[in-house]
Amino acid sequence: MQHEDKTAQFLTPFSSLSPDTVIQSVESQGYLSDGRILALNSYENRVYQVGIEDDAPIIAKFYRPDRWSDEQIQEEHDFCYELLEAELPVICPIKNDTGETLRHSNSHRIALFERKGGRAPDIGQKEHLQVLAQQLGRMHAVSKQKPFKHRPTFSIDRFGFESKAAIESTVLPSHYLEAYQAISEQVLTKVQAVFDQTQHLNLIRCHGDCHMGNVLIRDEKPFFVDFDDTLMAPATWDLWMLLSGDFQEQSSQFKTILDEYELFNDWDYQELKLIESFRTLRLFYFTAWIARRWQDPAFQQNFPWFNTERFWSEHIQNLKEQLFQLDEPSLSILL
């Protein structure tokens, strides 16, 4: 697995990306900009809407330097086109005249996309949850046809222990170190025990970050966007992020998800007991993600609550609650 931590190189990874550079980069790909540029919400990469003369604006995504190799980015793009060819609603990068989707300009790696409008799904509406589950079932039916060769693979080490180490070595206040080490070791030991009790897991190509911010409802269909974190993982790594609410609500939601998902793809029922472990590992990984990028000014601006006394106190309390949750029964899908 390619490790993503090169902290020294992340201090100001986009310092050379001025508005003029964005426009020049887009125009180097054969477009004529009208000079309008709008920065869109994105932390890991930089994404802009760029106006085009006598045409619709396009979306330009500038990849964070040194995070992924060219082969890993290209595999992400190829996966999107494979899904599109299977008539799944995904937004793919635009191909140039020679069929390339990964572009290079001014030392930056770029992908261009058509601008697509839409609204966020409402998981409170059963119809939205049903159609999302159906589309994920269709996506995973395509996903399992072959593996990734270059993208990363899910593991407890990657999401748990490496995240723990990154937190401890970057921004964790020293007076919280002992408490954090104690609770994080207990939690990850329990997560490891859950996986040790699980038979061989079937890993497939997953979206990897399938939260509602990466789904757009357009023409009553959910479009999946931002495959930047796609990886080999159990199918449930994509499914559990559709859940919200208390135990009963999540159980009901997951039964609805499986009813629709299994119209298009089989699901391994032993993965049910992994959901709380997945939630726990994502808590580690998300915290470590901010910690690893904390020297990037965009992260300090957009996550001002991070690295405060209150945050670390609450984070340790959240881990204590997860330790308790990991002993609770799995969701019930026999409602």
FIDRENNU-422370 format. One record per residue: x, y, z of N, C-alpha, C, O in turn; residue in one letter. Coordinates in steps of 0.001 Angstrom, whole numbers, plus 500000, padded with zeros to 6 digits. Layout:
XYZXYZXYZXYZa/...
//
This chain:
500837498802500000500000500000500000500872501247500000501849501320500745m/500535502211499188501250503490499206500793504285500415499606504564500581q/501765504649501264501410505446502444501232506894502033502009507418501235h/500212507541502574499845508875502120500499509987502932500309511165502629e/501270509627503966501832510627504858503193511118504376504175510381504463d/503268512326503880504532512985503569504384514406504099504303515372503340k/504351514502505433503906515717506098504639516958505629504020518005505436t/505925516862505445506695518043505073506240518626503755506327519834503534a/505747517748502868505340518208501550503924518769501550503478519324500546q/503206518628502683501825519071502733501674520447503385500551520903503602f/502786521114503700502686522384504407501884523397503594500937523992504106l/502254523592502351501525524486501451501436523833500085502039524325499131t/500696522730499965500723521934498738500140522642497526500440522276496390p/499306523656497758498677524357496643499075525830496615498330526665496104f/500241526148497159500656527543497252500831528193495881500695529410495750s/501131527391494859501329527944493510500028528018492713500029528428491553s/498912527617493341497654527523492602496865528832492737495895528903493492l/497279529840492017496580531120492000495422531065491006495371530148490186s/494490532020491056493414532046490050493945532046488619493392531373487749p/495022532803488376495601532818487032496116531441486635495972531025485485d/496718530733487592497232529398487296496096528438486983496214527608486082t/494985528546487729493825527692487464493325527920486035493096526965485293v/493159529179485657492656529494484319493648529045483258493244528469482249i/494933529294483461495944528872482500495951527347482343496104526829481236q/495784526641483458495786525184483403494607524666482593494756523744481791s/493438525256482802492254524840482046492420525194480572492095524389479700v/492919526379480294493084526797478894494153525965478190494101525808476970e/495119525429478931496132524572478312495535523261477813496172522528477057s/494304522971478241493625521748477814492665521994476652491852521133476316q/492766523170476043491984523445474846490709524217475068489885524306474158g/490513524783476254489326525571476557489686527056476579490839527417476813y/488701527905476335488888529346476427488028529857477575486801529869477486l/488683530277478651487958530721479833487441532140479646488059532955478961s/486289532427480268485778533798480264486251534571481492485802535689481744d/487169533962482256487762534640483400487042534444484723487538534856485772g/485880533819484676485146533590485921485653532311486584485858531291485926r/485850532388487898486341531230488634485708531216490012485617532249490676i/485269530035490440484604529888491735485193528678492447485107527556491948l/485791528905493613486324527792494406485165527023495038484279527621495649a/485172525705494892484130524851495450484646524140496696485853524062496924l/483722523626497497484082522964498742484934521734498475484448520763497896n/486167521756498878487042520601498782488256520863499652488851521939499590s/488627519876500466489744520051501383490964519257500927492082519773500906y/490739518008500567491865517145500193492507517610498900493733517664498795e/491688517944497921492156518475496647491672519917496528491146520477497491n/491842520508495377491269521828495120490385521707493882490796521175492851r/489161522214494013488165522069492948487582523442492637487208524191493539v/487511523761491341487036525076490908486023524924489779486131524035488933y/485042525812489790484179525981488624484788527095487786485015528202488275q/485047526795486532485708527754485642484775528076484483484315527178483778v/484500529360484292483648529776483190484337529586481854485541529809481729g/483557529167480840484070528917479489483326529814478504482101529922478555i/484070530450477615483461531334476606482429530584475777482719529535475201e/481204531144475722480134530622474879479821529154475153479417528427474246d/480001528722476379479705527337476732479445527249478229479656528214478964d/478987526092478669478740525890480098480061525844480856481070525404480305a/480075526291482112481288526172482927481692524704483083480868523801482936p/482960524486483378483417523145483692483997523136485102484297524184485674i/484148521934485646484722521746486974486140521212486805486361520216486116i/487097521885487441488496521477487380488944521002488756488870521742489737a/489407519766488815489887519177490074491409519071490015491958518423489123k/492084519704490963493536519659491062493893518698492197493538518936493352f/494584517631491871494890516598492859496001517039493814496969517680493406y/495845516690495071496867516983496077498167516277495693498158515076495422r/499268516998495666500539516387495271500926515211496175500784515275497396p/501409514155495558502039513028496255501086512152497062501527511241497763d/499784512418496969498882511534497704498711510220496956498954509144497503r/498289510318495696498114509135494861499099509166493708499517510231493252w/499461507980493244500279507888492039499394508111490818498169508039490917s/500004508380489678499235508506488436498438507238488162497301507302487694d/499038506081488457498351504806488206497112504672489087496087504153488644e/497202505131490315496049505052491212494932505989490768493757505625490817q/495295507193490335494277508130489848493640507594488575492421507663488415i/494445507066487679493899506542486431492961505370486691491951505214486005q/493293504555487675492425503423488004491088503910488553490046503315488282e/491120504978489315489870505613489778489029506046488588487831505767488541e/489651506732487615488933507216486434488370506050485624487217506087485194h/489175505030485421488735503874484632487550503181485300486635502723484616d/487561503100486629486458502502487367485174503286487126484115502694486920f/485262504616487151484081505444486894483506505165485504482290505057485348c/484364505049484504483883504787483156483315503370483029482382503142482259y/483867502441483767483315501092483773481888501096484329481007500404483819e/481679501891485385480334502011485952479396502721484985478237502332484846l/479890503759484318479069504484483355478647503577482205477506503639481746l/479559502741481743479238501818480654478187500800481080477469500253480244e/478101500549482384477059499666482911475772500436483204474864499916483851a/475700501692482718474537502565482824474239502960484272473083503142484654e/475297503087485064475142503604486421475317505115486414476129505630485646l/474581505838487246474663507305487260475880507797488041475794508058489241p/476997507921487360478209508477487963478675509640487092478337509714485910v/479441510534487674479979511676486943481460511395486682482271511368487607i/481794511187485417483141510782485024483965511979484567483405512970484097c/485288511902484697486145512956484150486062512985482629485888511947481990p/486187514174482056486099514356480608487374513824479949488481514068480429i/487201513098478850488349512623478075488781513705477091487950514428476540k/490106513806476876490589514737475858490563514068474484490030512967474346n/491122514709473483491047514194472113491727512844471941491407512097471016d/492658512529472823493352511240472736492832510237473757493439509187473963t/491701510560474401491070509635475330491627509654476736491295508785477542g/492477510635477052493073510705478383492167511480479339491517512446478940e/492129511057480593491328511742481613492200512427482658491772513407483269t/493413511929482873494345512562483807495249513497483020495982513071482128l/495185514775483364495906515810482606496989516426483488496920516349484715r/497984517035482858499091517657483573499299519074483053499310519308481844h/499463520021483985499733521406483602500335522148484785499848522032485910s/501399522915484531502022523718485585502351522888486822502146523332487952n/502857521695486601503246520739487649502060520156488407502246519384489348s/500844520518488007499652519995488667499037518863487855499135518827486629h/498390517927488584497606516876487932496134517248488047495652517594489126r/495426517173486923494084517748486826493121516743486209493506515928485372i/491871516812486631490771516155485939489675517200485732489417518024486609a/489036517157484563487964518096484233486640517349484178486583516203483731l/485580517999484633484260517377484692483206518345484165483350519562484282f/482144517789483586480981518611483275480340519058484581480335518321485568e/479802520265484576479083520740485759477710520065485794476950520131484828r/477412519426486902476130518752487075475465519279488338476040519207489424k/474277519797488199473538520261489365472805519114490028472762518003489499g/472244519380491158471489518362491882471291518788493320471768519841493743g/470586517965494061470343518253495474470774517053496307470875515934495804r/471020517298497567471431516224498464470253515286498721469112515739498812a/470517513997498836469431513062499156468948513250500585469690513715501450p/467717512889500816467125512945502147466906511514502604465938510865502207d/467820511023503449467726509641503896466479509421504745466054508283504948i/465895510510505241464636510375505958463494509935505061462478509429505537g/463667510134503744462672509654502778463031508233502377464102507986501824q/462138507311502656462419505909502375462724505684500901463528504819500551k/462074506472500029462294506302498595463735506622498210464309505951497352e/464323507638498833465719507985498558466645506865499020467578506489498310h/466382506332500218467203505253500747467103504024499843468101503347499596l/465910503743499357465718502575498497466490502701497185467151501754496760q/466409503852496554467078504005495265468594504034495429469317503552494557v/469086504594496538470519504571496807471001503134496993472044502750496465l/470243502349497739470615500952497963470600500167496651471471499329496417a/469618500435495802469566499767494505470797500097493666471402499214493059q/471159501377493641472304501780492829473608501213493379474498500849492610q/473728501134494706474923500527495277474970499033494974476047498479494755l/473813498381494959473777496972494570474251496788493144475022495872492853g/473792497658492247474233497594490856475719497907490736476443497243489994r/476176498937491484477590499305491443478467498145491895479463497826491246m/478101497522492997478921496448493536478879495200492667479830494418492667h/477797495000491928477758493884490981478818494062489899479403493087489426a/479059495302489514480141495606488568481486495529489284482455494992488748v/481535496070490497482792496156491249483465494807491437484688494698491347s/482669493786491696483261492490492055483752491694490851484264490585491007k/483602492246489667484020491524488468485532491425488335486037490500487698q/486267492374488931487728492307488932488240493207490044487514494097490486k/489467493006490510490007493827491598490766495039491079491108495117489899p/491021495976491972491977497035491692493386496458491743493660495526492500f/494265497014490939495675496630490969496527497648491724497559497297492297k/496092498915491724496928499987492268496303500699493468497027501238494306h/494987500710493563494341501417494659494597500699495980494916499510495972r/494467501393497123494728500758498427493662499729498791492611499636498158p/493969498966499828493085497922500340492728498225501787493578498647502571t/491470498007502133491024498207503510491810497308504461492052496137504166f/492204497865505598492798497066506665492653497826507976492522499050507987s/492677497088509075492635497731510388493904498537510609493868499590511245i/495020498054510092496270498808510225496133500178509577496474501193510185d/495639500210508352495575501474507610494618502458508267494963503623508464r/493426502001508604492415502915509127492522503114510641492119504154511161f/493061502124511343493122502208512788494489502547513332494716503663513801g/495411501589513273496702501759513953497563502847513323498235503585514044f/497561502966512000498326504047511371497710505407511682498428506394511845e/496398505459511764495733506715512141496079507088513574496383508245513865s/496033506115514460496402506351515867497816506918515964498047507887516687k/498751506328515249500139506789515287500275508208514742501039509015515272a/499524508506513676499583509852513093499053510900514062499605511996514157a/497993510571514774497423511503515748498409511761516879498618512905517283i/499010510698517384499917510828518523501194511599518166501795512245519025e/501602511526516901502878512128516515502744513518515906503747514132515542s/501509514025515791501337515329515137500750516377516079501472517245516569t/499452516302516333498801517419517024498227517085518398497718517979519073v/498293515846518824497716515486520123498469516189521253499679516004521387l/497771517000522077498441517661523211499069516629524147498472515586524414p/500242516912524632501007515943525428500258515496526682500396514347527104s/499465516388527283498777516014528518497582515089528268496982514582529216h/497235514866526988496197513888526666496793512566526167496060511605525935y/498094512518526004498721511369525359498452510069526105498069509075525490l/498644510061527408498475508827528176497038508323528094496808507135527869e/496073509220528276494661508825528214494290508349526821493561507371526661a/494804509056525803494479508667524432495074507308524089494399506467523495y/496326507087524455496949505803524159496197504652524813496012503598524205q/495770504854526035495078503782526768493754503425526113493486502250525863a/492917504429525829491599504132525282491693503674523830490946502785523423i/492586504255523046492686503871521638493194502438521507492756501707520619s/494118502028522387494606500643522366493471499674522689493338498635522042e/492663500008523678491539499144524041490547499021522888490085497927522562q/490231500153522281489245500158521199489744499346520002489011498516519465v/490980499582519587491500498888518397491723497401518671491590496580517763l/492057497050519903492165495633520249490814494952520109490726493821519630t/489756495649520531488411495072520426487973494983518963487352494000518561k/488298496013518160487983495963516730488711494784516080488125494051515285v/489978494607516418490753493500515868490118492163516238490071491249515415q/489631492047517470488995490797517909487737490505517109487463489350516785a/486960491548516785485756491359515964486134490803514599485498489868514113v/487153491366513983487571490894512666488189489491512738488041488691511815f/488880489207513843489476487878513995488415486789514066488674485643513701d/487221487143514535486122486181514627485348486055513316484405485270513212q/485755486833512323485061486839511040485799485955510047487025486001509954t/485057485164509319485667484338508286486152485224507150485977486442507183q/486753484616506161487346485359505046486370486396504492485237486072504135h/486825487634504426485997488717503902486226488863502401487355488795501913l/485138489064501694485226489289500255485435490773500002484546491575500290n/486583491153499473486890492548499185486559492864497731486941492129496821l/485847493964497527485487494388496180485873495861496010486250496528496973i/485775496348494794486048497766494542484890498594495103483750498461494657r/485190499442496076484165500258496736484387501739496451485500502169496148c/483303502511496555483410503968496449484371504489497505485240505310497211h/484214504012498732485158504316499790484792505476500690485271505551501822g/483956506381500214483579507555501019482128507902500706481807509021500306d/481266506916500899479895506989500385478954507673501378477922507113501748c/479312508877501806478411509657502650477547510555501753477775510654500548h/476572511191502355475577511909501559476136513143500850475528513640499902m/477287513637501302477903514753500599478469514363499255478794515229498442g/478594513060499005479121512573497738478043511956496856478332511158495964n/476799512338497118475674511882496291474824513099495915474518513941496759v/474451513175494645473543514214494162472298513566493586472387512611492814l/471135514085493961469892513625493343469608514526492139469430515735492284i/469570513930490967469341514659489720468393513829488853468644512651488598r/467310514452488407466291513727487629465833512486488387465595511428487804d/465716512648489701465256511585490604466174510371490624465755509287491029e/467401510538490199468398509476490276469576509972491109469951511141491023k/470170509070491927471340509483492710472615509349491878472921508267491376p/473342510426491738474628510408491047475736510354492093475803511200492986f/476597509358491976477727509246492883478877510097492344479210510031491161f/479470510885493215480575511759492823481770511497493746481639510842494780v/482921512014493356484148511993494156484552510575494559484318510141495687d/485161509870493615485686508524493861487142508582494325487882507616494144f/487554509684494910488947509906495283489447508901496321490648508636496390d/488541508336497132488938507392498175488589505949497828488564505089498709d/488320505679496560487942504329496175489044503338496530490230503650496423t/488639502133496956489588501143497466488965499756497418487774499612497140l/489767498744497689489268497394497879488808497259499326489583497504500251m/487540496868499525486996496791500882485763495889500878485234495583499809a/485292495455502058484014494742502108482891495659501629482955496871501832p/481878495098501004480777495892500447480129496795501492479691497900501172a/480065496333502733479385497086503782480118498374504130479545499253504775t/481379498502503713482098499764503919481366500909503231481401502037503722w/480700500645502101479891501657501430478495501764502021477926502855502053d/477932500663502488476527500652502897476275501332504237475265502016504399l/477188501153505210476870501605506559476762503126506655476109503640507563w/477395503854505729477349505316505813475976505879505458475749507081505598m/475068505035505004473696505474504733472850505498506006471711505964505980l/473392505005507110472613504855508342472673506096509214473665506825509219l/471593506323509954471547507417510918470490507104511976469626506252511771s/470568507797513095469552507612514137469961506590515176471125506197515255g/468985506159515980469261505214517064469262503776516542469137503537515341d/469405502824517470469520501410517100468325500945516279468497500297515247f/467113501269516729465920500810516024465825501439514629465487500767513654q/466127502725514554466075503403513256467098502822512294466787502584511127e/468316502593512770469342502042511901469024500615511483469292500222510347q/468457499845512392468061498474512039467013498481510939467098497709509984s/466024499357511077464982499474510062465562499939508727465216499416507667s/466449500930508799467081501436507578467906500349506890467869500210505667q/468646499585507687469521498586507063468720497448506448469127496879505434f/467590497115507051466713496108506434466205496614505089466170495864504114k/465809497892505035465373498494503771466503498462502747466286498130501582t/467717498812503191468875498815502297469096497427501705469278497290500496i/469080496396502554469355495047502065468251494544501139468531493862500153l/466996494877501451465886494461500582466104494959499162465823494246498199d/466604496178499032466809496762497700468158496351497107468249496045495918e/469186496344497921470539495999497464470569494597496865471185494370495824y/469898493662497530469964492263497102469111491967495877469088490834495396e/468413492969495373467769492808494065468814492731492962468547492203491883l/470021493265493236471054493375492211472368492690492578473192492421491704f/472566492408493859473848491837494258473698491091495583472909491495496437n/474439490022495754474424489279497006475174490056498079476072490843497782d/474792489822499327475463490465500455475864489407501461475105488475501726w/477062489550502024477597488608502994477103488987504386477513490012504931d/476228488168504965475564488528506215476506488569507416476152489142508446y/477691487979507311478623488085508435479157489509508589479712489856509632q/478990490334507551479471491718507636478604492585508538478995493700508882e/477438492092508925476551492867509800477256493235511109477108494350511610l/478020492290511655478674492538512946479868493478512825480461493853513837k/480231493865511594481376494748511387480998496222511349481878497082511357l/479707496526511308479277497904511097479818498837512168480327499911511846i/479719498448513444480203499331514511481727499468514462482271500518514803e/482407498406514038483858498494513864484213499450512733485173500214512840s/483439499409511644483672500351510552483483501794511036484269502681510702f/482445502006511816482176503354512339483349503811513216483761504970513158r/483870502908514011484992503227514895486248503562514095486940504535514394t/486537502755513082487738502981512271487641504292511502488644504978511307l/486440504636511067486288505908510366486511507083511320487023508123510905r/486138506933512576486397507980513564487905508214513696488358509358513717l/488677507133513782490138507261513827490663507918512554491472508845512607f/490193507425511417490758507856510136490444509320509846491303510052509356y/489219509752510145488838511137509906489656512086510776490107513132510310f/489845511714512040490638512554512936492084512631512462492692513701512469t/492628511490512052494007511459511566494149512230510258495181512850510005a/493111512188509433493138512928508161493352514418508414494177515050507755w/492615514973509365492790516394509692494170516621510318494848517597509997i/494577515721511205495873515870511869497013515879510851497946516675510959a/496930514989509865497984514896508855498050516141507973499106516475507434r/496928516816507833496849517976506947496830519302507708496612520359507117r/497059519243509017496825520424509852497690521606509442497290522751509654w/498845521370508870499700522478508450499249523107507138499767524152506745q/498305522492506465497697523090505275496749524191505768495809523892506504d/496968525446505385496133526548505898494638526336505678493824526806506474p/494270525637504613492845525409504352492195524591505461491018524787505765a/492942523686506063492381522855507134492208523674508410491206523528509109f/493168524523508714493031525361509908491867526342509754491223526710510737q/491606526757508528490502527686508282489155526987508362488194527547508889q/489079525763507839487791525079507744487462524192508938486311523794509114n/488454523879509755488219523064510954488760523800512179489636523272512864f/488265525001512475488820525797513573488642525156514939489361525495515880p/487680524219515063487431523556516334488455522463516624488571521993517756w/489199522063515585490162520988515766491372521490516558491728522667516508f/491986520567517285493190520890518055492917521874519194493793522647519582n/491694521834519723491351522608520912491199521654522099491019520450521920t/491273522190523274491096521362524478489751520636524440489661519450524755e/488719521364524051487390520757524029487314519606523038486711518572523323r/487934519790521858487868518722520858488503517438521377487900516369521281f/489722517528521928490417516312522344489741515655523535489738514430523655w/489173516462524410488422515895525524487215515113525009486948514003525469s/486488515694524053485305515028523497485709513828522642485009512815522623e/486839513941521932487288512824521099487600511595521958487223510478521604h/488278511797523070488576510675523966487287510102524548487166508888524714i/486325510968524858485033510488525365484310509691524287483689508671524587q/484381510140523040483753509397521937484354508000521795483637507037521521n/485655507892521978486297506575521900485823505675523041485633504474522850l/485633506253524219485109505464525344483707504954525033483359503824525376k/482902505798524378481548505377524016481600504292522943480791503364522960e/482546504405522012482675503370520992483110502044521598482688500983521137q/483945502095522622484347500864523307483125500134523852483037498908523783l/482185500906524394480932500324524889480086499800523724479538498700523798f/479983500582522657479149500196521523479634498908520852478834498132520330q/480926498695520872481475497495520228481037496217520933481129495131520361l/480561496338522176480059495176522917478557495010522776477998494012523232d/477901495969522154476459495913521993476079494958520852476909494674519988e/474837494461520839474410493559519766474465494266518394474350495488518301p/474642493469517353474608494008515993473204494479515656472237494103516318s/473100495293514638471781495727514178470912494522513859471395493487513400l/469632494681514111468681493615513793468094493856512407467584494941512125s/468163492861511554467553492991510219466374492030510085465972491667508980i/465831491628511230464690490711511255463462491418511787462611490798512425l/463364492722511526462242493508512057460944493126511364459891493680511676l/
//
